[in-house]
């Protein structure tokens, strides 16, 4: 019986590096005007359980006809738990006493924030750009979490019948966020970077999220969250190889 030949760690690193020049990186910058999570991504292993993580919901829309906004989010409740939503500077009582703000409701079992909105009563409008709200989380575990909009519950509205931005109609004008406190290169979330992570990267190398996603796509190996597994991810793994937290 012939035995399978297993590549050494050094050989596999070299083989992956030789493939790098043929791969194209994928960008996820939303189309303007947009609604997006800021920062778009956070990769920081220092944000250990017990830390606080805060994002801002922002629009770059510069028109003067803003009347209301709404959004809903999903997140990974094994890593983040929502704690607070604070109104931003776009629709506030400072601009008009008739402004109404609803902070919304967290479900830290499902990983959702819903029913967050603001609007002016009596037909008042304001100008952008500006922030809808800031959303705070407690970090409760190690891993990664998309901070994603529910597109059917995310919009920016004027008093006109047509929305300024509609999460369903204007899908690519809504930009999600991403959080990870894993050690970069740790594909299996065991808080160390070793041969197991390298093997996972080797199987996923060259894949992209699509659409459609590559058959060997593994988002846990996309260490810089650029939706492609390529030489940058390999370099990140090599930089942290042998480290643990």
C-alpha positions as CSV (number, residue, x, y, z in Angstrom):
1,X,0.0,0.0,0.0
2,X,1.3,3.4,-0.9
3,X,1.5,6.0,1.8
4,X,0.2,9.5,1.2
5,X,2.9,12.1,1.0
6,X,2.4,14.9,3.6
7,X,3.9,18.3,2.9
8,X,6.0,19.8,5.6
9,X,5.1,23.2,7.1
10,X,7.9,24.8,5.2
11,X,7.0,23.1,1.9
12,X,3.4,24.2,2.2
13,X,4.3,27.8,2.9
14,X,6.5,27.8,-0.1
15,X,3.9,26.2,-2.3
16,X,1.2,28.7,-1.3
17,X,3.6,31.7,-1.8
18,X,4.2,30.5,-5.4
19,X,0.5,30.9,-6.2
20,X,0.1,34.4,-4.9
21,X,0.8,36.4,-8.0
22,X,-2.3,35.1,-9.9
23,X,-4.8,36.1,-7.3
24,X,-7.0,39.2,-7.3
25,X,-8.2,41.0,-4.1
26,X,-11.9,41.8,-3.7
27,X,-13.2,45.1,-2.4
28,X,-16.4,45.7,-0.5
29,X,-16.6,49.5,-0.5
30,X,-20.3,50.6,-0.6
31,X,-21.7,52.7,-3.4
32,X,-22.3,56.4,-2.6
33,X,-24.6,57.6,-1.2
34,X,-24.4,54.9,1.4
35,X,-25.2,53.8,4.9
36,X,-22.4,51.9,6.6
37,X,-20.9,50.7,9.8
38,X,-17.8,52.7,11.0
39,X,-15.2,51.3,11.4
40,X,-15.8,48.9,8.5
41,X,-13.6,46.3,10.1
42,X,-11.7,45.9,13.4
43,X,-9.0,43.3,13.7
44,X,-7.6,43.6,17.3
45,X,-6.6,40.7,19.5
46,X,-6.2,43.2,22.4
47,X,-10.0,43.5,22.6
48,X,-10.3,40.6,25.0
49,X,-13.5,39.5,26.8
50,X,-14.5,42.3,29.2
51,X,-13.6,45.1,26.7
52,X,-16.2,47.4,25.1
53,X,-16.5,47.8,21.3
54,X,-18.4,50.6,19.7
55,X,-19.5,51.3,16.1
56,X,-21.2,54.2,14.4
57,X,-23.9,54.0,11.8
58,X,-23.0,56.7,9.3
59,X,-24.4,58.1,6.0
60,X,-22.4,60.2,3.5
61,X,-25.7,61.5,1.9
62,X,-25.3,65.3,1.5
63,X,-28.8,66.3,0.6
64,X,-31.0,68.6,2.6
65,X,-34.2,66.5,2.4
66,X,-33.5,64.0,5.2
67,X,-36.7,63.2,7.2
68,X,-36.1,59.8,8.9
69,X,-33.9,56.8,9.1
70,X,-34.1,53.2,10.4
71,X,-31.8,50.2,10.8
72,X,-31.5,46.8,12.2
73,X,-28.4,44.7,12.8
74,X,-27.3,41.1,13.3
75,X,-24.1,40.1,15.1
76,X,-22.5,37.0,16.7
77,X,-23.8,36.7,20.3
78,X,-21.0,34.3,21.2
79,X,-18.5,37.1,20.7
80,X,-20.4,40.4,21.2
81,X,-23.4,41.3,23.4
82,X,-25.2,44.6,22.7
83,X,-25.5,47.1,25.5
84,X,-26.4,50.6,24.4
85,X,-27.6,52.6,21.4
86,X,-27.1,56.4,21.5
87,X,-28.7,58.8,19.0
88,X,-26.3,60.4,16.5
89,X,-26.2,63.9,15.1
90,X,-28.4,63.6,12.0
91,X,-31.9,63.7,13.5
92,X,-31.8,65.3,17.0
93,X,-33.9,67.6,19.2
94,X,-31.0,70.0,18.9
95,X,-32.1,70.5,15.3
96,X,-35.8,70.4,16.0
97,X,-37.7,69.7,19.2
98,X,-40.1,67.4,17.3
99,X,-37.4,64.8,16.7
100,X,-38.3,61.3,17.8
101,X,-35.6,58.7,18.5
102,X,-36.1,55.0,19.3
103,X,-33.0,53.2,20.6
104,X,-34.2,49.7,19.6
105,X,-34.1,46.4,21.4
106,X,-31.1,44.0,21.7
107,X,-31.6,40.2,21.7
108,X,-28.3,38.9,22.9
109,X,-29.5,35.3,22.5
110,X,-30.3,35.6,18.7
111,X,-27.7,38.4,18.1
112,X,-30.0,41.1,16.8
113,X,-30.7,44.8,17.3
114,X,-34.1,45.8,16.0
115,X,-36.6,48.7,15.9
116,X,-33.9,51.5,15.9
117,X,-35.2,54.6,14.1
118,X,-35.5,58.4,14.2
119,X,-37.7,60.9,12.4
120,X,-39.0,64.5,12.6
121,X,-42.6,65.2,13.3
122,X,-44.5,68.0,11.5
123,X,-42.6,67.6,8.2
124,X,-39.2,69.0,9.3
125,X,-36.1,67.9,7.3
126,X,-32.4,68.2,7.8
127,X,-29.1,67.9,5.8
128,X,-26.5,65.2,5.8
129,X,-24.0,63.7,6.0
130,X,-24.2,62.5,9.6
131,X,-24.5,59.7,12.0
132,X,-27.7,57.7,12.8
133,X,-26.4,56.3,16.1
134,X,-23.6,54.8,18.0
135,X,-24.0,51.1,19.1
136,X,-21.9,49.7,22.0
137,X,-21.2,46.0,22.7
138,X,-19.5,44.1,25.5
139,X,-16.9,41.7,24.1
140,X,-17.7,38.3,25.8
141,X,-15.6,35.8,23.8
142,X,-12.9,35.2,21.2
143,X,-13.7,34.9,17.6
144,X,-15.2,37.0,14.8
145,X,-18.5,38.7,14.1
146,X,-20.1,40.3,11.1
147,X,-22.1,43.4,12.1
148,X,-24.6,43.2,9.3
149,X,-27.6,45.3,8.4
150,X,-31.0,43.7,7.9
151,X,-31.5,45.1,4.5
152,X,-35.3,45.1,4.6
153,X,-35.2,47.2,7.8
154,X,-32.5,49.7,6.8
155,X,-33.3,53.0,5.0
156,X,-32.8,56.7,4.8
157,X,-36.0,58.6,3.9
158,X,-37.2,62.0,2.7
159,X,-40.8,63.2,2.6
160,X,-41.0,62.0,-1.0
161,X,-42.6,58.6,-1.8
162,X,-39.2,57.2,-3.0
163,X,-36.6,56.5,-0.3
164,X,-33.2,58.2,-0.5
165,X,-31.5,54.8,0.3
166,X,-33.4,51.6,0.6
167,X,-31.5,48.6,1.9
168,X,-33.2,46.1,-0.4
169,X,-33.4,48.2,-3.6
170,X,-29.9,49.8,-3.0
171,X,-28.2,46.7,-1.7
172,X,-24.7,47.7,-2.5
173,X,-25.1,51.2,-0.9
174,X,-25.3,49.5,2.6
175,X,-21.9,48.5,4.0
176,X,-21.7,46.0,6.9
177,X,-19.0,45.9,9.6
178,X,-16.7,43.2,10.9
179,X,-15.1,42.5,14.2
180,X,-12.4,40.0,15.2
181,X,-10.3,39.6,18.3
182,X,-8.7,36.4,17.1
183,X,-4.9,36.3,16.8
184,X,-4.4,37.0,13.1
185,X,-3.7,33.6,11.4
186,X,-5.8,31.6,13.9
187,X,-8.2,29.9,11.5
188,X,-9.7,27.5,14.0
189,X,-10.1,29.9,17.0
190,X,-8.0,27.9,19.4
191,X,-6.0,31.1,20.3
192,X,-2.8,30.0,18.7
193,X,-1.3,29.9,15.2
194,X,0.1,26.6,14.1
195,X,0.1,23.8,11.5
196,X,-3.6,23.2,11.9
197,X,-4.3,26.8,10.8
198,X,-1.8,26.5,7.9
199,X,-3.6,23.4,6.6
200,X,-6.9,25.1,6.7
201,X,-5.4,28.1,4.8
202,X,-3.9,25.7,2.3
203,X,-7.3,24.1,1.5
204,X,-9.0,27.6,1.1
205,X,-6.1,29.3,-0.7
206,X,-7.2,31.1,-3.9
207,X,-10.9,31.2,-3.1
208,X,-13.1,34.3,-3.0
209,X,-16.5,35.0,-1.4
210,X,-18.0,35.5,-4.9
211,X,-20.8,35.7,-5.8
212,X,-20.9,32.8,-6.1
213,X,-18.4,31.7,-3.4
214,X,-15.6,29.4,-4.4
215,X,-16.3,25.8,-3.5
216,X,-13.3,25.8,-1.1
217,X,-14.2,29.2,0.5
218,X,-13.5,29.4,4.3
219,X,-14.1,32.8,5.9
220,X,-12.1,31.8,8.9
221,X,-9.0,32.0,6.7
222,X,-9.8,35.5,5.4
223,X,-7.7,37.1,8.2
224,X,-7.9,40.6,6.8
225,X,-11.5,40.3,5.7
226,X,-11.1,41.4,2.1
227,X,-13.3,38.5,0.8
228,X,-10.4,36.8,-0.8
229,X,-7.9,34.2,0.6
230,X,-4.5,35.1,-0.9
231,X,-1.0,36.1,-0.3
232,X,-1.9,38.7,2.3
233,X,-3.6,36.1,4.5
234,X,-0.6,33.8,4.0
235,X,1.8,36.6,5.1
236,X,-0.4,37.3,8.1
237,X,-0.2,33.7,9.2
238,X,3.5,33.5,8.7
239,X,4.0,36.7,10.8
240,X,2.2,35.1,13.7
241,X,3.2,31.5,13.3
242,X,3.9,29.9,16.7
243,X,2.2,32.7,18.7
244,X,-0.6,32.3,21.1
245,X,-2.9,34.4,23.3
